[in-house]
């Protein structure tokens, strides 16, 4: 998605307004293969971002990948192998 946003002192657009409207649009008109609801968040530091990524994305992906290799069906194992690049 490409977005263009302009602002001025006469009619200012804040980042919060921009993100709220973008999220609302993405939830009303979702992409075909999306997994969950759209959400956007600014992090105050790189450490905050890294912790959020680890707990919300990296760890669940790794758990799903390794669990599927043990208990998944053949079709599920083939599908989950696409995640192997994401967990490196």
Buried (B, 14 or more C-beta within 10 A) or exposed (E): EEEEEEEEEEEEEEEEEBBEEBBEEBEEEEEEEEEEEBEEEEEEEEEEEEEEEEEEEBEEBBEBBEEBEEEBEEEEBEEBEEEEEEEE
